[in-house]
Amino acid sequence: MKKTEAERFLALSEEVLEHPVYDWQQQYYHHQSLTIYDHSLVVAFLAWRIAKTLGLSQKAVIRGGLLHDFFLYDWHVEGRRNPKPLLKKHGFTHADEALLNAEFFFELNDMERDIIATHMFPLNIRPPAYLESILVNAVDTWVTFREFIAGKSGAPHPIIPFVRENRKKKHRGG
């Protein structure tokens, strides 16, 4: 990962990353050892790199990637606290919950809405309408698979410490 590339990603991500509610995701774990915040950073970064190469909407892919899991609760605890029938479980419903939250806190275009709403296809029965949606869906699946394989021993993707350090510097005034 080139520093200039990471800096460009950070600049394009700033509106979402700087929102105070977005940081809440740092308290919830996604799979294995990554928080939802970290998972979404990696999904957005990798999808953005591919979108650049394919000439797809970079902004929509970044915003959709960052917000695809913006459901704002600990799904592990929620699942144990409130057992639900299969089709009401987190894997089937969280894309809609993420979309509701994203629409409440951010202005979204149709493509960004579609990326968030369909990122769990085929568990969500509505298929993606845009190539950008298919891309984020595929990258999310790949990143999740890698998280499960690496487990707690896997090293974090370099974008995670880069974003954390740069945000700390910015908030310290440096």
Steps between C-alpha positions, in 0.01 A plus 500: 500500500647832392477789745363734233231247414402468866496880536267527199268239647499683834415830330211338310375329818521800728132600501396159631800432724475838674134456591483442879244218472722309256755449778244300701585203280838475670332347806337211313680197365413372156669165451791365700729786606393791277250762606222597261689827451817317392311251284318780318826692445659199334192429286480863387874525429529179300178566307621855424828370357309268267244770411785732391632232267156424354393861462211464746373766740774533760297723731199266506717194558682666790185634664306177440793293624538708816126495572406147394504371860385823670241320716643634832451209737693194614341229291659224708332622820175593327470151351538335840272750675217482245486164322320537166376276219755437227384765252492766775858436612777756459641363173164547331403837652807710577532649150160667541594621848831637370316681220252660743786626718705619204203691358436661839858628544614553138362613167520203266449463128317206341820308431622532860159385627517198269853411612392497864161332448627218278840423648368174646352367174389220467400495871316820420280405207526833317791472254753782454408753231849643442845358430620697804252307716623168364858609565440594865302179551788292362770686693297478822465124451874466433602714799262309730638169374857624566400612851371151580808328356751734670313501830655690787852432375465692174682829455268794429490646151741799480213744435373451857804636690552765231149642543514477880834683521402770254171566674683526835743750350217704354316517830818590687550785258805355329 
